Amino acid sequence: MKKLSIITINYNNAQGLERTIKSVACQYCKSDIEYIVVDGGSTDGSLEVIKKLEREIDYYISEPDKGIYNAMNKGIKFSHGEFCLFLNSGDCLLSSTSISQVFPLIPRNIDIFSFKNPNLKHSWCFQENAISFYYVYRYSLWHSNTFIKRELLVRLGGYNESFRIVSDWEFFLKALFIEGCTIAFFSTQIAQNEPDGISAHEMKLHMAERKKVTDMYFSGISIDCMELAKYKNSRLISLYDRIIKVIKCV
């Protein structure tokens, strides 16, 4: 079994896809990486890019899908690595040692290993093996900088395909605060996301889906959760403590 499956989802982003594939291809520890590309039946030349760089890819598929989370679940199904990392088209690993520098740091028996910005103003949200509900609820984790145990993805059924925008956010909330999965952090950013994601263009849908997730898992405190997302100062501390006490009693 290889240590890591990197999964790239693409649809009509040929230029971004080529940058992503090349950033994976130059990794020093390529022998420890399985690379999978899931294309949604693109018509912009993406398939030609895949075929041009086919020797850098362990497995690829190009066919219509039912949205990004359906494509991500396909990637999980085709993967065999101990961990999965989603590096979607346009996202790029920052250097040829991005992955190799993280491998030795992964703790044993950890479910999620994610980047923690040491300069983050919300540093109080992170402990060695814990993260605050406030941070995940308000911001979530950065998927291109987060290693997720494949076994965990399979056990929790992958990503909820009924959502168009927030299923990765839902997954982290469920994994960390409902299922009690383990988490640890590394402090060096390994990848840069391509800007201009779907949620920036469809904020109304984004907020509606977030509300559905909140009602699904935290129905008794849904009002508190929605308020929590607004606070940026010390008022959130007492509200956060109140929410955590309720969650622990569920």
C-alpha positions as CSV (number, residue, x, y, z in Angstrom):
1,M,0.0,0.0,0.0
2,K,1.3,3.5,-0.9
3,K,1.3,6.1,1.8
4,L,-0.8,8.7,-0.1
5,S,-3.4,8.9,-2.9
6,I,-3.6,12.3,-4.4
7,I,-7.0,12.8,-6.1
8,T,-7.6,15.6,-8.6
9,I,-11.1,16.5,-9.7
10,N,-11.5,18.4,-13.0
11,Y,-14.1,19.8,-15.2
12,N,-13.3,22.1,-18.2
13,N,-10.2,23.5,-16.5
14,A,-7.5,22.2,-18.9
15,Q,-4.9,24.9,-18.0
16,G,-5.3,24.5,-14.3
17,L,-5.3,20.7,-14.6
18,E,-1.9,20.8,-16.4
19,R,-0.4,22.9,-13.6
20,T,-1.8,20.5,-11.0
21,I,-0.5,17.4,-12.7
22,K,3.0,18.9,-13.1
23,S,3.1,19.9,-9.5
24,V,2.4,16.3,-8.4
25,A,4.8,14.8,-11.0
26,C,7.8,16.6,-9.6
27,Q,7.5,15.3,-6.1
28,Y,10.6,13.7,-4.7
29,C,8.7,10.9,-3.0
30,K,6.6,10.0,-6.1
31,S,7.2,6.3,-5.4
32,D,5.1,6.7,-2.2
33,I,2.2,8.5,-4.1
34,E,-0.7,7.1,-6.1
35,Y,-2.1,9.8,-8.4
36,I,-5.7,9.7,-9.6
37,V,-7.5,12.1,-11.9
38,V,-11.2,12.2,-12.2
39,D,-12.5,14.3,-15.1
40,G,-16.2,15.0,-15.5
41,G,-16.3,14.6,-19.3
42,S,-14.6,17.9,-20.1
43,T,-14.9,19.4,-23.6
44,D,-12.1,22.0,-23.3
45,G,-9.1,19.8,-24.1
46,S,-8.7,18.5,-20.5
47,L,-8.6,14.9,-21.8
48,E,-5.8,15.8,-24.2
49,V,-3.8,17.2,-21.2
50,I,-4.4,14.0,-19.3
51,K,-3.3,11.8,-22.2
52,K,-0.2,14.1,-22.8
53,L,0.8,13.6,-19.1
54,E,-0.6,10.1,-18.8
55,R,2.7,8.6,-17.6
56,E,2.5,10.8,-14.5
57,I,-0.9,9.4,-13.6
58,D,-1.7,6.0,-12.0
59,Y,-5.4,6.0,-12.9
60,Y,-7.7,8.4,-14.6
61,I,-11.3,8.4,-15.8
62,S,-13.2,10.9,-18.0
63,E,-17.0,10.6,-17.9
64,P,-20.0,12.7,-16.9
65,D,-20.6,12.9,-13.2
66,K,-23.3,14.2,-10.8
67,G,-21.2,17.0,-9.4
68,I,-17.9,17.5,-7.6
69,Y,-18.7,15.3,-4.6
70,N,-19.8,12.5,-6.8
71,A,-16.4,12.9,-8.6
72,M,-14.6,13.0,-5.2
73,N,-16.3,9.8,-4.1
74,K,-15.2,8.1,-7.4
75,G,-11.7,9.1,-6.5
76,I,-12.0,7.5,-3.1
77,K,-13.3,4.3,-4.7
78,F,-10.4,4.1,-7.1
79,S,-7.7,5.0,-4.4
80,H,-5.6,2.5,-2.4
81,G,-3.3,4.8,-0.3
82,E,-3.3,5.0,3.4
83,F,-4.3,8.6,3.2
84,C,-6.1,10.7,0.6
85,L,-5.3,14.3,-0.4
86,F,-7.7,16.2,-2.6
87,L,-5.7,18.5,-4.9
88,N,-8.3,19.7,-7.4
89,S,-7.5,21.1,-10.9
90,G,-5.8,24.5,-10.5
91,D,-4.5,23.7,-7.0
92,C,-0.7,23.2,-6.9
93,L,1.8,21.7,-4.5
94,L,4.2,24.5,-3.7
95,S,7.5,22.7,-4.1
96,S,9.0,19.3,-5.1
97,T,9.4,18.5,-1.3
98,S,5.9,19.5,-0.3
99,I,4.8,15.9,0.4
100,S,8.1,14.4,1.4
101,Q,8.5,16.9,4.2
102,V,5.1,16.0,5.7
103,F,5.4,12.2,5.6
104,P,7.8,11.8,8.5
105,L,5.6,14.1,10.6
106,I,2.4,12.0,10.4
107,P,1.6,10.6,13.8
108,R,0.6,6.9,14.2
109,N,-3.1,6.2,14.5
110,I,-4.3,9.6,13.3
111,D,-7.4,10.1,11.2
112,I,-6.8,13.7,9.9
113,F,-3.5,15.5,9.5
114,S,-3.9,19.1,8.5
115,F,-2.1,22.4,8.0
116,K,-2.2,24.9,10.8
117,N,-1.0,28.4,9.8
118,P,1.4,29.4,12.6
119,N,0.5,33.1,11.9
120,L,-3.2,32.5,12.1
121,K,-5.0,35.0,14.4
122,H,-7.2,32.2,15.7
123,S,-4.2,30.3,17.1
124,W,-6.2,29.7,20.3
125,C,-8.5,27.4,18.2
126,F,-5.7,24.8,17.8
127,Q,-4.1,22.4,20.3
128,E,-1.7,19.6,19.6
129,N,-4.4,17.1,18.9
130,A,-7.6,19.1,19.0
131,I,-9.3,21.9,17.1
132,S,-12.2,24.1,18.2
133,F,-15.7,23.7,17.0
134,Y,-15.7,27.5,16.3
135,Y,-12.9,27.3,13.8
136,V,-14.3,24.3,11.8
137,Y,-17.8,25.7,11.9
138,R,-16.8,29.2,10.8
139,Y,-13.9,28.3,8.4
140,S,-13.4,24.5,7.9
141,L,-10.1,22.8,7.0
142,W,-8.2,23.5,3.8
143,H,-8.8,20.4,1.7
144,S,-5.6,20.7,-0.4
145,N,-3.5,20.8,2.8
146,T,-5.3,18.0,4.7
147,F,-4.5,14.3,4.7
148,I,-7.5,12.1,5.4
149,K,-7.3,8.5,6.3
150,R,-8.9,6.5,3.4
151,E,-10.4,4.1,5.9
152,L,-12.2,7.0,7.6
153,L,-13.6,8.3,4.3
154,V,-14.9,4.9,3.5
155,R,-16.3,4.3,6.9
156,L,-18.3,7.6,6.9
157,G,-19.6,7.0,3.4
158,G,-17.5,9.6,1.6
159,Y,-19.0,12.9,0.8
160,N,-22.7,13.7,0.9
161,E,-23.7,14.1,-2.8
162,S,-27.0,15.9,-2.0
163,F,-24.9,19.0,-1.4
164,R,-23.3,21.0,-4.2
165,I,-21.0,23.2,-2.1
166,V,-20.6,22.3,1.6
167,S,-20.1,18.5,1.7
168,D,-16.4,18.7,2.6
169,W,-17.3,21.1,5.4
170,E,-20.0,18.7,6.6
171,F,-17.6,15.8,6.5
172,F,-15.1,17.5,8.8
173,L,-17.9,18.6,11.3
174,K,-19.2,15.0,11.3
175,A,-15.8,13.4,11.6
176,L,-14.4,15.6,14.3
177,F,-17.5,16.5,16.5
178,I,-19.9,13.6,15.9
179,E,-17.6,10.7,15.3
180,G,-14.8,11.9,17.5
181,C,-12.0,11.3,15.0
182,T,-8.4,12.1,15.8
183,I,-6.6,15.1,14.3
184,A,-3.1,16.5,14.4
185,F,-1.3,19.4,12.6
186,F,1.7,20.4,10.6
187,S,2.9,24.0,10.3
188,T,4.2,24.3,6.7
189,Q,1.7,25.0,3.9
190,I,2.1,22.4,1.1
191,A,-0.4,23.6,-1.5
192,Q,-2.1,26.7,-2.9
193,N,-5.8,26.5,-3.9
194,E,-7.0,28.0,-7.1
195,P,-9.1,31.0,-6.2
196,D,-12.7,31.6,-7.3
197,G,-14.5,28.5,-6.0
198,I,-18.2,27.8,-6.6
199,S,-19.2,29.0,-3.1
200,A,-18.0,32.5,-3.8
201,H,-20.5,32.7,-6.8
202,E,-23.4,31.0,-5.1
203,M,-23.4,32.4,-1.6
204,K,-27.2,32.0,-1.2
205,L,-27.0,28.3,-1.9
206,H,-23.9,28.1,0.3
207,M,-25.7,29.5,3.3
208,A,-28.8,27.4,2.7
209,E,-26.7,24.2,2.6
210,R,-24.8,25.2,5.7
211,K,-28.2,25.7,7.5
212,K,-29.2,22.2,6.4
213,V,-26.0,20.7,7.9
214,T,-26.5,22.7,11.1
215,D,-30.1,21.5,11.4
216,M,-29.0,17.9,10.6
217,Y,-26.4,17.6,13.3
218,F,-27.0,20.4,15.8
219,S,-30.7,21.0,15.6
220,G,-31.0,21.8,19.3
221,I,-28.5,24.6,19.1
222,S,-28.9,25.7,15.4
223,I,-29.6,29.3,16.4
224,D,-26.4,29.4,18.5
225,C,-24.4,27.9,15.7
226,M,-25.6,30.5,13.2
227,E,-24.8,33.3,15.6
228,L,-21.4,31.7,16.3
229,A,-20.4,32.2,12.7
230,K,-20.9,35.9,13.0
231,Y,-18.7,36.6,16.0
232,K,-15.1,37.7,15.7
233,N,-14.4,38.9,19.3
234,S,-14.4,37.7,22.8
235,R,-18.2,37.3,22.9
236,L,-17.8,34.1,21.0
237,I,-15.9,32.4,23.9
238,S,-18.9,32.1,26.1
239,L,-21.1,31.1,23.2
240,Y,-18.6,28.5,22.1
241,D,-18.4,27.0,25.6
242,R,-22.2,26.8,25.7
243,I,-22.3,24.9,22.4
244,I,-19.6,22.5,23.4
245,K,-21.4,21.6,26.6
246,V,-24.6,20.8,24.7
247,I,-22.7,18.7,22.1
248,K,-21.1,16.6,24.8
249,C,-24.5,15.9,26.3
250,V,-25.9,14.7,23.0
